[in-house]
Structures are given as structure tokens and as C-alpha cells.
């Protein structure tokens, strides 16, 4: 009888190990239920065949029942989280439609000219006593330099009007150079772009993907401001 008890207990341990292992999402629920039923049958068999002179400790039964209940509970929690995640992505997709057509300020150095003027933005990691913005042609050649002067840390805007000697203004970009004394100050070029389309996130990456007017895409988390 003792041998039967030992082998049945080993089977229980193997069953619990399976329940705690990995299971494909499509069959997780049915597999867990089947294993739960099998566990109860093994447990009843163990009680029926235990040695009356050396019965299994009640604490062992309690521990085994607690383990099977824990695994079943975790499975239900995982199902609830998956359902909530799916609903969140659906809501996100519906809400994202209102973003199309709006302008956003995002990292980038594009400098489009509209109505004879261009606007750009930049962020400084700390205060600078000298900030200069170089306007670059599509080929990367410096065609003008804007002396912004001293600026505090944070986001700032600048405007630029093409001079008479500037011909083609398509594909213009800019770069920022900031210093404090002889030390360089970190800076980030920012651009204002209109959103042309929005793609909802996935279960692996819940962040919205924004497609901008120039064809580039950015994550919603990269947006510094709306209405730039």
C-alpha cells in the first residue's frame, strides 16, 4: 500500500508541475480544467489506497489543493488581463481617429516653408548663453545661420524667413548648436508636422504609431505638444 501512495503522490507532483508550466493561449483553459479533474481523481485514489497504519498527512493534502487552486486562479487572472488588453486596444483605435489632421511637435529637424516663413523648435537640456540654428539645404549645405542668443532650459521656438538668395526651399532641415561658456549644452531638434494617419498599437506594443505629413512615423509617446 505504501508503494501505491508513493507513486500516486509522484503523479500529483508531476501534474502540478505541468499546471505550472507553459501552455498555449488557445488551449490553456481546457488544459487546466482537464488537469484539475485528473488531479482530483488522483487525490481520491490516493485516499482510497493509502496505508491505514501510515496515512498521508492532512497538511500534504491541503498543500496539494492549495497549489491546484492557485494555478486555476492565476489562469483566470491571465484571461481577464488579456480581455482588458484587447478592449483597451479597441478603444485606443477609436480615439485615435480624432488625431488625424492635427499638428504635433515631435523630434525631427524638418523645416518646411509656408507663406514665405518657416518655424522650428528645439529643447535644451540646461540653460545656454549661446544658441545658434543652422538652416541646411536638402544636400546638407548651410544656407543661413540664426543667432538665437541665450535661452533657458526647455522647449523654444524660432522662425526663419528665406533670403533673396535662397532658391529651392524644399527638403530644408536645421541643426542646433548650444553652449554655455566653453561647454556644449545638449539640444534636441523638434519639428511641427500634421498627422495624416494613426495606427493602433499591438498587444506587444500598445503605443500609437503616428504617420506624419512628410511620410515619417513616430510613436505617440514621442509627442512633445499638440497644435505646433
C-alpha positions as a Markdown table, in Angstrom:
| # | Residue | x | y | z |
|---|---|---|---|---|
| 1 | Unk | 0.0 | 0.0 | 0.0 |
| 2 | Unk | 2.8 | 2.4 | 0.8 |
| 3 | Unk | 4.2 | 1.9 | -2.7 |
| 4 | Unk | 0.8 | 2.9 | -4.2 |
| 5 | Unk | 0.7 | 6.0 | -2.0 |
| 6 | Unk | 4.2 | 7.0 | -3.1 |
| 7 | Unk | 3.6 | 6.5 | -6.8 |
| 8 | Unk | 0.3 | 8.4 | -6.6 |
| 9 | Unk | 2.0 | 11.3 | -4.8 |
| 10 | Unk | 4.7 | 11.4 | -7.5 |
| 11 | Unk | 1.9 | 11.6 | -10.2 |
| 12 | Unk | 0.4 | 14.5 | -8.3 |
| 13 | Unk | 3.7 | 16.3 | -8.2 |
| 14 | Unk | 4.2 | 15.8 | -12.0 |
| 15 | Unk | 0.6 | 17.0 | -12.6 |
| 16 | Unk | 1.2 | 20.2 | -10.6 |
| 17 | Unk | 4.5 | 20.8 | -12.5 |
| 18 | Unk | 2.5 | 20.6 | -15.8 |
| 19 | Unk | 0.0 | 23.1 | -14.5 |
| 20 | Unk | 2.7 | 25.5 | -13.6 |
| 21 | Unk | 4.4 | 25.1 | -17.0 |
| 22 | Unk | 3.8 | 26.9 | -20.2 |
| 23 | Unk | 0.5 | 26.3 | -22.2 |
| 24 | Unk | -0.5 | 27.8 | -25.5 |
| 25 | Unk | -3.1 | 30.5 | -25.0 |
| 26 | Unk | -5.7 | 28.8 | -27.2 |
| 27 | Unk | -5.9 | 25.6 | -25.1 |
| 28 | Unk | -4.9 | 27.0 | -21.7 |
| 29 | Unk | -8.4 | 26.9 | -20.1 |
| 30 | Unk | -9.4 | 23.4 | -21.3 |
| 31 | Unk | -6.0 | 22.0 | -20.4 |
| 32 | Unk | -6.2 | 23.5 | -16.9 |
| 33 | Unk | -9.7 | 22.0 | -16.4 |
| 34 | Unk | -8.7 | 18.6 | -17.6 |
| 35 | Unk | -5.7 | 18.6 | -15.3 |
| 36 | Unk | -7.8 | 19.7 | -12.4 |
| 37 | Unk | -10.2 | 16.8 | -13.0 |
| 38 | Unk | -7.2 | 14.4 | -13.3 |
| 39 | Unk | -5.7 | 15.8 | -10.1 |
| 40 | Unk | -9.0 | 15.2 | -8.1 |
| 41 | Unk | -9.2 | 11.6 | -9.4 |
| 42 | Unk | -5.6 | 11.0 | -8.3 |
| 43 | Unk | -6.2 | 12.6 | -4.9 |
| 44 | Unk | -9.3 | 10.3 | -4.4 |
| 45 | Unk | -7.3 | 7.3 | -5.5 |
| 46 | Unk | -4.5 | 8.2 | -3.1 |
| 47 | Unk | -7.0 | 8.4 | -0.2 |
| 48 | Unk | -8.6 | 5.1 | -1.1 |
| 49 | Unk | -5.3 | 3.3 | -1.3 |
| 50 | Unk | -3.3 | 4.9 | 1.5 |
| 51 | Unk | -1.8 | 2.7 | 4.2 |
| 52 | Unk | -4.2 | 2.8 | 7.2 |
| 53 | Unk | -1.2 | 2.4 | 9.5 |
| 54 | Unk | 0.7 | 5.2 | 7.8 |
| 55 | Unk | -1.9 | 7.6 | 6.3 |
| 56 | Unk | -0.9 | 10.6 | 4.3 |
| 57 | Unk | -0.5 | 13.8 | 6.4 |
| 58 | Unk | -3.5 | 16.1 | 6.1 |
| 59 | Unk | -1.1 | 19.0 | 5.6 |
| 60 | Unk | 0.1 | 17.4 | 2.4 |
| 61 | Unk | -3.5 | 17.2 | 1.0 |
| 62 | Unk | -4.0 | 20.8 | 2.0 |
| 63 | Unk | -0.8 | 21.9 | 0.2 |
| 64 | Unk | -1.7 | 20.0 | -3.0 |
| 65 | Unk | -5.2 | 21.5 | -3.0 |
| 66 | Unk | -3.8 | 25.0 | -2.5 |
| 67 | Unk | -1.4 | 24.5 | -5.4 |
| 68 | Unk | -4.2 | 23.4 | -7.8 |
| 69 | Unk | -6.4 | 26.3 | -6.7 |
| 70 | Unk | -3.5 | 28.8 | -7.1 |
| 71 | Unk | -2.8 | 27.6 | -10.7 |
| 72 | Unk | -6.5 | 27.8 | -11.6 |
| 73 | Unk | -6.8 | 31.3 | -10.1 |
| 74 | Unk | -3.8 | 32.6 | -12.0 |
| 75 | Unk | -5.2 | 31.2 | -15.2 |
| 76 | Unk | -8.4 | 33.2 | -14.7 |
| 77 | Unk | -6.4 | 36.4 | -13.9 |
| 78 | Unk | -4.5 | 35.9 | -17.1 |
| 79 | Unk | -7.7 | 35.6 | -19.1 |
| 80 | Unk | -9.1 | 38.8 | -17.5 |
| 81 | Unk | -5.9 | 40.7 | -18.3 |
| 82 | Unk | -5.9 | 39.5 | -21.9 |
| 83 | Unk | -9.6 | 40.6 | -22.3 |
| 84 | Unk | -8.9 | 44.0 | -20.8 |
| 85 | Unk | -5.9 | 44.5 | -23.1 |
| 86 | Unk | -8.0 | 43.7 | -26.2 |
| 87 | Unk | -10.7 | 46.1 | -25.1 |
| 88 | Unk | -8.1 | 48.8 | -24.5 |
| 89 | Unk | -6.6 | 48.5 | -27.9 |
| 90 | Unk | -10.1 | 48.7 | -29.5 |
| 91 | Unk | -10.8 | 51.9 | -27.5 |
| 92 | Unk | -7.4 | 53.3 | -28.5 |
| 93 | Unk | -8.1 | 52.7 | -32.2 |
| 94 | Unk | -11.5 | 54.6 | -32.0 |
| 95 | Unk | -10.0 | 57.5 | -30.1 |
| 96 | Unk | -7.0 | 57.8 | -32.4 |
| 97 | Unk | -9.2 | 58.8 | -35.4 |
| 98 | Unk | -9.6 | 62.3 | -33.8 |
| 99 | Unk | -5.9 | 62.9 | -34.1 |
| 100 | Unk | -5.8 | 62.9 | -37.9 |
| 101 | Unk | -5.3 | 66.4 | -39.3 |
| 102 | Unk | -3.9 | 67.8 | -36.0 |
| 103 | Unk | -0.3 | 69.1 | -35.8 |
| 104 | Unk | 2.1 | 67.8 | -33.3 |
| 105 | Unk | 5.6 | 68.7 | -32.2 |
| 106 | Unk | 7.9 | 65.7 | -32.3 |
| 107 | Unk | 11.6 | 65.1 | -32.5 |
| 108 | Unk | 12.9 | 65.9 | -36.0 |
| 109 | Unk | 14.7 | 68.6 | -38.0 |
| 110 | Unk | 12.5 | 69.2 | -41.0 |
| 111 | Unk | 11.9 | 72.9 | -41.7 |
| 112 | Unk | 9.1 | 73.4 | -44.2 |
| 113 | Unk | 8.5 | 76.9 | -45.6 |
| 114 | Unk | 4.8 | 78.1 | -45.6 |
| 115 | Unk | 3.7 | 81.5 | -46.8 |
| 116 | Unk | 7.3 | 82.7 | -47.0 |
| 117 | Unk | 8.2 | 81.7 | -43.5 |
| 118 | Unk | 9.4 | 78.6 | -41.6 |
| 119 | Unk | 9.1 | 77.7 | -37.9 |
| 120 | Unk | 11.1 | 75.2 | -35.9 |
| 121 | Unk | 11.5 | 74.1 | -32.3 |
| 122 | Unk | 14.3 | 72.8 | -30.1 |
| 123 | Unk | 14.7 | 71.6 | -26.5 |
| 124 | Unk | 17.7 | 72.5 | -24.3 |
| 125 | Unk | 18.9 | 70.2 | -21.5 |
| 126 | Unk | 20.0 | 73.1 | -19.5 |
| 127 | Unk | 20.4 | 76.9 | -19.8 |
| 128 | Unk | 22.7 | 78.1 | -22.6 |
| 129 | Unk | 24.3 | 81.5 | -23.2 |
| 130 | Unk | 24.6 | 81.0 | -26.9 |
| 131 | Unk | 22.2 | 79.1 | -29.2 |
| 132 | Unk | 22.6 | 79.1 | -33.0 |
| 133 | Unk | 20.5 | 77.4 | -35.6 |
| 134 | Unk | 21.9 | 76.4 | -39.0 |
| 135 | Unk | 19.5 | 76.1 | -41.9 |
| 136 | Unk | 20.5 | 73.3 | -44.2 |
| 137 | Unk | 19.6 | 72.7 | -47.8 |
| 138 | Unk | 18.4 | 69.3 | -49.0 |
| 139 | Unk | 22.0 | 68.5 | -49.8 |
| 140 | Unk | 23.1 | 69.4 | -46.3 |
| 141 | Unk | 24.8 | 72.7 | -47.1 |
| 142 | Unk | 24.5 | 75.6 | -44.6 |
| 143 | Unk | 22.5 | 78.3 | -46.3 |
| 144 | Unk | 21.8 | 80.5 | -43.3 |
| 145 | Unk | 22.5 | 80.8 | -39.6 |
| 146 | Unk | 20.1 | 82.1 | -37.0 |
| 147 | Unk | 21.7 | 83.6 | -33.8 |
| 148 | Unk | 19.1 | 82.9 | -31.2 |
| 149 | Unk | 21.2 | 84.1 | -28.3 |
| 150 | Unk | 20.8 | 83.0 | -24.7 |
| 151 | Unk | 18.0 | 80.6 | -23.7 |
| 152 | Unk | 16.8 | 78.8 | -20.6 |
| 153 | Unk | 16.4 | 75.0 | -20.5 |
| 154 | Unk | 13.2 | 73.6 | -22.0 |
| 155 | Unk | 11.4 | 73.9 | -25.3 |
| 156 | Unk | 11.8 | 77.0 | -27.6 |
| 157 | Unk | 10.6 | 78.2 | -31.0 |
| 158 | Unk | 12.3 | 80.1 | -33.7 |
| 159 | Unk | 11.2 | 81.5 | -37.1 |
| 160 | Unk | 13.2 | 81.9 | -40.3 |
| 161 | Unk | 12.4 | 83.9 | -43.5 |
| 162 | Unk | 14.3 | 82.8 | -46.6 |
| 163 | Unk | 16.6 | 85.5 | -48.0 |
| 164 | Unk | 16.6 | 86.6 | -51.6 |
| 165 | Unk | 19.5 | 84.3 | -52.4 |
| 166 | Unk | 17.7 | 81.2 | -51.3 |
| 167 | Unk | 16.2 | 79.3 | -54.2 |
| 168 | Unk | 14.6 | 75.9 | -53.7 |
| 169 | Unk | 13.2 | 75.6 | -50.2 |
| 170 | Unk | 12.0 | 72.0 | -50.4 |
| 171 | Unk | 13.7 | 69.5 | -48.1 |
| 172 | Unk | 15.2 | 72.1 | -45.8 |
| 173 | Unk | 16.4 | 71.0 | -42.4 |
| 174 | Unk | 18.1 | 72.6 | -39.4 |
| 175 | Unk | 20.6 | 71.8 | -36.6 |
| 176 | Unk | 21.0 | 73.4 | -33.3 |
| 177 | Unk | 24.3 | 74.3 | -31.5 |
| 178 | Unk | 24.1 | 75.4 | -27.9 |
| 179 | Unk | 26.9 | 76.3 | -25.5 |
| 180 | Unk | 27.4 | 77.6 | -22.0 |
| 181 | Unk | 30.8 | 79.1 | -21.8 |
| 182 | Unk | 33.1 | 76.6 | -23.5 |
| 183 | Unk | 30.9 | 73.6 | -22.6 |
| 184 | Unk | 28.3 | 72.2 | -25.0 |
| 185 | Unk | 24.7 | 72.1 | -23.9 |
| 186 | Unk | 22.5 | 69.1 | -25.0 |
| 187 | Unk | 19.8 | 70.0 | -27.5 |
| 188 | Unk | 17.1 | 68.2 | -29.4 |
| 189 | Unk | 15.7 | 69.4 | -32.7 |
| 190 | Unk | 11.9 | 69.4 | -32.9 |
| 191 | Unk | 9.5 | 69.8 | -35.8 |
| 192 | Unk | 5.9 | 70.6 | -36.3 |
| 193 | Unk | 4.1 | 68.1 | -38.5 |
| 194 | Unk | 0.5 | 67.3 | -39.3 |
| 195 | Unk | -0.8 | 63.8 | -38.6 |
| 196 | Unk | -2.1 | 62.0 | -41.8 |
| 197 | Unk | -2.9 | 58.6 | -40.3 |
| 198 | Unk | -2.8 | 56.7 | -37.0 |
| 199 | Unk | -2.2 | 53.0 | -36.4 |
| 200 | Unk | -3.3 | 51.4 | -33.2 |
| 201 | Unk | -0.8 | 49.6 | -31.0 |
| 202 | Unk | -0.5 | 45.9 | -30.7 |
| 203 | Unk | -0.5 | 43.6 | -27.7 |
| 204 | Unk | 3.3 | 43.7 | -27.7 |
| 205 | Unk | 3.5 | 47.5 | -28.2 |
| 206 | Unk | 0.4 | 49.4 | -27.1 |
| 207 | Unk | 1.8 | 52.9 | -28.1 |
| 208 | Unk | 0.0 | 54.5 | -31.1 |
| 209 | Unk | 2.0 | 55.0 | -34.3 |
| 210 | Unk | 1.5 | 58.4 | -36.0 |
| 211 | Unk | 2.2 | 58.9 | -39.6 |
| 212 | Unk | 3.2 | 62.5 | -40.4 |
| 213 | Unk | 2.8 | 64.6 | -43.5 |
| 214 | Unk | 6.4 | 64.0 | -44.6 |
| 215 | Unk | 5.8 | 60.2 | -44.5 |
| 216 | Unk | 7.7 | 59.5 | -41.4 |
| 217 | Unk | 6.2 | 57.7 | -38.4 |
| 218 | Unk | 6.6 | 58.4 | -34.7 |
| 219 | Unk | 5.3 | 56.9 | -31.5 |
| 220 | Unk | 2.6 | 58.7 | -29.6 |
| 221 | Unk | 5.0 | 58.8 | -26.6 |
| 222 | Unk | 7.3 | 61.0 | -28.7 |
| 223 | Unk | 4.8 | 63.8 | -28.9 |
| 224 | Unk | 6.0 | 66.9 | -27.1 |
| 225 | Unk | 2.9 | 69.0 | -27.7 |
| 226 | Unk | -0.2 | 69.4 | -29.9 |
| 227 | Unk | -1.0 | 72.3 | -32.1 |
| 228 | Unk | 2.5 | 73.3 | -33.0 |
